[in-house]
Amino acid sequence: MAKFKTQFVMKRIILFSLILFSLVGKQHLYAQSGTITTEGVYVPQLTTAERNAIATPANGQMIYNTDDNCFNVYQNGTWGKLIGFDVLVPDFWIQKSNVGGSGRSRAVGFSIGNKGYIGTGTTGQNFTKDFWEYDPTTFVWTQKADFGGSARQEAVGFSIANKGYIGTGNEGILNANFVNRKDLWEYDPSTNSWTEKASLPGNTVRNGAVGFSIGTKGYIGLGSLDKNTYLNDLWEYDPAADTWTQRAVFPAQFRANAVGLAIGTKGYVGMGVLPNGFSMVADFWEFNPVSNTWVQKAYYPGNAYADAVGFSIGNKGYVGTGYSFNSEKRNSFWEYEPMADTWTQMANFGGTPRNGATGFSINGIGYIGTGFDGVLRNDFWAFDPNTIFKGITTQGNVFNGPNQLVQLDGSGNIAGNLTLTGDVSVSGKLNPENFIAPTLLNSWVNYSTPTYEAAGYAKDKESRVKLKGTIKNGTAASGTTLFNLPVGYRPTEILMFAVTNSATALGRVDVYPNGDVKIMSGGNTLLSLDAIAFKVN
């Protein structure tokens, strides 16, 4: 009881002292005074000049600066600003134990229950068939029975219930005679054994296909039969009957090395390389197995890539890495929200930019590993979309102290340019620029909207300009201008692009430093702009 009375008396004294020392003048509360009311605590309100006129401020002394509407505190001989807010910076990627075996690319990855699996691929001089199991609770890789088929790269994998599946791909002597495959093998982790299952029907050998599973069915499609023949078919596998059923063909351009994943009860396919072998696309499509239909969704905003990784966590999809039209390796990483049909940029992949990586997810955590960045890799990284590790603080509108990182103007915006060292991650949505419709010239018109995308151009946060859409019916004479790009969207030199010009032929479109986008060869029945992307200063 005595202790309680002492505390109560002290609180009364402190409150009375604060009220007693309140001195009002010029409608300001001066230094060393404050007021406590039922509405809160009021500290002295001073201009900067009045604050600086305080003869001997004490460490910890606080005022409210009416010149910049900001709390100031005196510490270690100087006044500093306190007003601000916390910006949470997500650090989504954590490196884990390296994948077993040597570095590799274009391997297969999938998860079964609480374990992940990676196997096959190219190790540089040879193809491989070794197969490894990852335990996320111990971070340990354990070598399992070699893949039951031949050593290969560019196969596909998926899991259904408690079994894993690997199929298609190419085998042979690296950089010599590739032989594409259409076989399918089932892995049973309970017995650590492989069983050959029914192959894809007909002449459906391929490499660089996509694979995913929805419910009790698996799907394999697209890919290349050889370097000149690309595919757009889709096949459904029923493990209970060990049978294949052909489903609706992929409605967009034939392609290989696309990304494929499932989110809930739908499948998603997008991006990839076109039959010319170097043009990329960034379109993204949803497959509904119930209605057997495809619907085009929002373009992948990370530009046109091939050889990327895709997986799902909960009701969202994640796509990243790969290589672009000029073979530039990428580490960007994006989240797809199917209900809103929107993309949100996430923290870049934690490893080096690369293509030919593989990935999967286990219990809400995504994983990406292996791949090629100029060197074959076997590093392995975990991605948690719900973990935030560190915070930084922005304070006031001038820099003040080592933890104050951002200078703001009076509206809470960053005035001028901001230079940062190291990676930048955004926890909220990073809104990409909307596509802008160009003024088509010389009788060119959009092909058929909304069935096909209308012509458009946009620039992303990395100053990469991306064109999209399909046009027709204009003058096709070499050098005819299709449209003009405005300043800020123009290259510094003439760029040449191979584009889809019909179901079986390619044309050429050049982009000039003055912004002119010109057809140089090809017809006017159909001209796709989807493969055109470049970086500007």
N, C-alpha and C positions, 0 to 999 in steps of 0.2 A: 504493500500500500504506500509506503514512504517513497519508493522508487517512482511509482505512478504519479504521486503528487509533485515530485521534483520535476519530472518531464513536463507535466502540465503547466507548472509555473514558468519554466524556461520558455515554453512556446508562447505563453502570454507576454513575457518580457520581450521576446524577439518581435512579435507582432506589434506591440506598443512602440518599440524603438523605431521600427520602420515607418510607422505612421507619424511619430513625433518628429522625425527628421525630414519630413516632406516640406520642401520649400518651393513655393510657386512663384514664377516670374516670367514675363514675356511668354506666357502660356507654355513654358517648358518646365520639366522637373530637372533640377540641376544635379551635378555630380554628387555622389555619395548619398543620394536620396532615392526613395522608391515608395510605392504605395501598394498595399494589398487590400483588395475589396472582394466582395462575393463574386465579382466577374473575372478575377484573375489578379496577376501581379503586373504592375506598371513600373518600368525602369525609366530613368531620366531620358528625356528627349532633347537632343542637342544637335546643332549644326556641326560640321567638321571644324569650323573655326572655334566654336565654343568648346568642343571636345579638346582641341589642341591647346586651349588656354588654361586647362586644368594644370596647376603648377606641379603637383607631385602625385600623379595617379598611382594607385597600388595594383600589384599583380592580382588579376581576377576581377578588377573593376569593370562594370558593364554599363553601356549606354545604348540608346537607340538613335542612330544617325538619321536625321530627317533629310539630309542632302541626297542620300542614295537609298533611303528606306531599308536600312540594314542594321542589325545588331552589331555592335563593336565591343570587343573585349581587350583589355590591356594586359599584356604578358611579356615579360623579359624585355622591357624597354620599348615596346612598340604597340600601336593599336592595330588590331586585325578584325576582319569581318567574320561573323558567325553564321549569317543567314545562308541557307543552302538546302540541298536535298541529296539523298543517296541514290546513286545509279548502280544497280546490281549488275555485275558482269559475270555471265555464266562461263564456266570453264568445263565444258561438257566431256572432254576427252582425257582418258587416263591410259597410259601405256601399260600393257600386260606382258606376260611371258611370251617370247617369240614362238611362232609356230614351229613344230618339230620338222626336222629335215632341213634341206638347204633352201635358199631363196627361190621363189617361183612366181609365175604370173599365170593368169587365165586358168586358175584352178576352180574347183567346185566347193561351195560351202552351203551348209544347211544345219538346222538344229533338230534334235529329237528329244522331247521332254526337257530335262535340265542340262543337257550336254550339247556342245557344238561340234561340228565335224568339218574338216577341210582335207581335200585330197586331189590327186591328179595334177595336171598343169605342165608347164614347161619350165625346166631348170636351166635353160640357156643352150646347152648342147644336146639335151635329150628331153623326151617326154617322160612323165613319171606316172606311177599308179599307187604310190604309197598313200596311206590314209591315216588321219590323226584325229583323236578325240580330245576336246577341251572341257575341263571341269572348272566352272567359274567360281566355285567355292574354295578350291585349292590353288587355282591359277596354273594348273599342271596340264601339259599335253602328254597323251599316251598314244603310242603307235598301235594301231589296230590292224586287222587283216587287210592286205593289199586289195585294192579295187579288183573286182572279179573279171572285168573286161581287160582289153589291151591298154597299155599306157597311152595317154592322150592329153590334149589341151582343148580348150573352148567347148567342153561338155556343159551340160546343165544338170542341176540338182534340185530336189525338193523333198519334203517329208510329208507323209500321210500317217496319222496316228503314231504308232511306235516304230515305224520303218522309214528308212531313207532310200532315195532313188537317184541314180546317176545314169544319164543316157546321152546319145549323140556325141559330137565332138570329132576331132581329126587325129589320126595316128600316122605313123610312118617315120621317115627320116627328116629331122628338122631342116627346114630350108631346102628340101628336095622334093620328094614325092609324098604329098599329103594324101591320105585316104580318109574320106569322111565316113562316119558311122551312123547307124540308126538303131543300134541295140539299146536295151534298157536293163539295168541291174538293180536288184533290191538288196538293201543291207539291213540285217537284223542285229541290233546291238546286244540282245540277250544271248545270242549264240556267237556273236562276232563272226558272222558268215555272210557270203554273197550268193544270191540265186539269180540266174538269168531269167528274165521275163519276156513277154511278147515284144518284138521289135515294132517300131513304127511301120505302118503298112506301106506297100508300094515302093516307088523310087523316092524315098524321103530321107536319104542320107543327108547330113548337114553338119556344119559347125557354126559357132557364133549364134546359136538359137537363144530363145528365152524359155525359162521354165518357172513354174510356180504351182502352188496347190491351193484349192478352195474346198474346204470340208473334206469329203472322202474321195476327191478326184484330183488328179494331177494334170498339168497342161504343158505341152511343148509346142513351140511354133517359131516361125520366121527363120532367119539364119541364111546361110549361103550353101548352095550345092557345089559350086566352084567359084572361081574369082569373077566369072561373068554372069552367073545365074544366082539371083537372090530370090528368097521365098517370102510368101505372105500367108501361108496356111497356118491353121491352129488345130491341134489334136488333143483330145481328152482321154486320159487313161483311168480305167476303173480297176483298181487292184483286186477287188473281190472276184471279178470275172476274168481278170488278166486280158482285157480287150481295149482296143483303141476306137474312138469315134471321132470323125472329122467334124469340127464346129465351124462357125462363120469365119470366113477369111478376114484377115486384118485389112481394113478398108483404105489405109494410107499407103505411102510409097513402100515398095519392097525394101528390106534392109537386113543387116546383120549387126551383131554386137550391140543390140538394143538393151534396155533395162526392163526387167519384168519382175513384178511382185504382186502379192495379194494383200488387200486390206478388207477384213471382214468377209463378206460374201461376193466381192467383186475382184476381178483381176485388172492389172494396169500394165500397159506396155508403152514405151516411148523412147525417144532419142534414137541413136544408132547411126551407122554408116550406110550410105547409098551404094548402088551397084558400081559406080565409078571408083569406089575404094577410098576416096578422100573427102567427099562432101558429107557433112553431118546435118542432122535435123534435130529439132527441139520439141516436136509435137508430143502430146501425151494423150493416151486413149484408155477408156474404161470398158472392160468386157463384163457383161452380165450373163452368167451361164444359164440362168433360168429362161430368159427371153432369147438367148443366143444372139445378142446384138452388141455392137460396138458404138460408143459415143465419144466424140472428141471432147477433151477437157482442156483446162488452161495450159498454155505452153510452159514447159520447164524454163524458168527465168535465168538459170545459170548458163545460158547459151547452148549452142548445138554441140553435144558431146557424144562420144561412143565409148564402149568399154567401161561403163560406170558400174557402180554398185547400188542395189536397191534392196530394202527390207522394210517391214512394218513393225511398229510397236503400238499395241492397242488399236485405236481406230485412226491412226495416222501412218503415212508412208514417209520414208526417208531415202533420198537419192543424193549421190555425190561421187567425187573423184572422176576419172575418165580422161580422155584427151579430146582436144578441139580440132577444128578444120586444119590448122597448121601444125598438128601433132604436139601442141603444147599440153603438157601434163597439168592436171587440175586437182585442187584440194577443196574446192567449194562444196558446201553441203546444205541441203534444203529439206524442209519439212512440208509435206503435202497434206492438206485438210480436205478430205473428199466431200464432206457435207457442204462446205463453203466454196469448194473448187478454188482454193487459194494456196499459194506457195509462200513460205516464210523462210528467210535465210537464217541458218543456224551457225554456230561456231564452226570454222573450217576444220576439216579432218585433221586430227592431231599429228599425223605423220607427214612425210614429204608428199608433194603433189605427184600423182601417179595414175596409171591406167592398169587394167588387168587385175585389179584387186578382187577380193571376194568377201562376203559378209553374211551375217545372219543375226537373229535376235533371240535372247533367252530371258524370260521373266522380266520384261520391261527394259532390258539393257540391249543396245545394239553393239555389234562388233564388226570391225573391218580389219583385214590384214592381207599380207603378201602384196604382189603387184610389181610393177616396173616403173622406176623413176629415172632410168638410165642405168640402174643397177637392179638386179632381181632382189626383192625384199622378202623377209619372213617376219617382220615386226607385226605386232598385233595390238589393236587399240579398242578400248571400251567407250561407249557413248551412252550417257545417261541424260535424257532430256529434262529430267526433273531435279537435277542437282545444281546448286549454285554455291560456289566455293569462296568467292571473294567479293568485296565491295569497294568502290571508290566514292569519294565525295566531291561534289561541285559546290563551291561557295561563292556567293556575292558576284560582283562583276569586275573584280580585279584579282590577280593571283595573290594568294596568301598562304604560304606554308607548303610543305612537301606533299600533303594529301589533297591539296586543291588542284585539280587537273584541268578544269574547263572554265573558260572565261565567258560570262553570259552578258547579254545586253539587257536593257530594261524590260524586254518582253520575254525573257527566259530563253532566248535563242543564242546560238554561238555566232558572234560577229566576226566576219572574215573567215580565213582559212584556219583549219586545225591540223597540226602535224603531230602524228603519234608514232611512237616506236613500239614494235611488237604487234601481235595480233589484236584485233578488235572483235568482240563478240557482242551481239545485241540480244537481250532477253525478250524483247517485244518483237512486233512485226516490222520488218524492213520492207517498206513498200516499193516495189519496182515501178519504174516509169510506165505509164500506159502506152500502148502502141498508138501511133499517130498515123492517120490515113493520108497517103500522099496524093497529090493531084496527078492522075494518070494522063499521059500525053499520047499523041499520035494514034488515037483510036483504041488504045488498050483499055480494057474494062476488067472488073473482077470476074472470076470464072463462074461461080455459082454460089452465092451466099444465101442462107447460112450453112449450106451443106459443106462448102469449102471456105477456108479462112479468106477474108478480104486482105488485100495488100496493106501492109503497115510497116512502120519502122519504130524502133525504140532504142534507148541507151541505158545500160544498167549502171550500177554503182561503181563498176570497175572501168567505166568508159568504153564498154564494148557495145557497138552498134549491131543490132540484129534486125534483119528483114524477115517478113513472113507473108504468107498468102499465095494465091494462085491467080494468074491473070490470063487473058486470051484476046484474040481477034484484032490485035493492033498491027501496025506496019512492022514487018519482021526483017526488013533490009538491014544488013550489017551496019552498026553504028547508030541505029535509031534509038533515041532517048525514050525510056519508059516513064521516068519521072525524075525529079531533082530533089536531092537531100539538102536541107538547110545547113547553114554554118553551125558547127558543133557536132555534126553527124557525118563529116566528110573525111576520107583518108588523106594522107599526105602524099600518096603516090597511087598510080593506077593499080587496081586489084582485079584479078581474073577469078571467076567462079564457074565451076561446072554445075549445071542445074538440071533438074528433071524437066524434059520438054515433051514427053509423051509417056505412055506406059512402058515403052521399050527403048527410048532414045534420050540422049542428053543434049543440052544446048550450052551456050556460053554467055554469061552476063559479066560485064566489066563495070566497076564503080570508079569514077574519076574524082580527082581532088577538087573540082568545081562543084561536086555533088551530083553530076549526071550519072544515072544508072542506065546503061545501054545494053541492048541485045546485040551480040556480035555474031552468033550463029544459032540456028534452030528455027522452028516454025512458030506459028501463032495459035495453034489449036489448044495448047496448054503450056504454061510457063510457070514453074514453081520458084518462089523466092526463098523458100525455107532454108536452103543451104548457105545463104549469104550472111556472114557475120565477120566483123573485123573490129580492131581496137583503134580508137582515135586518141589524139593527145588531149 
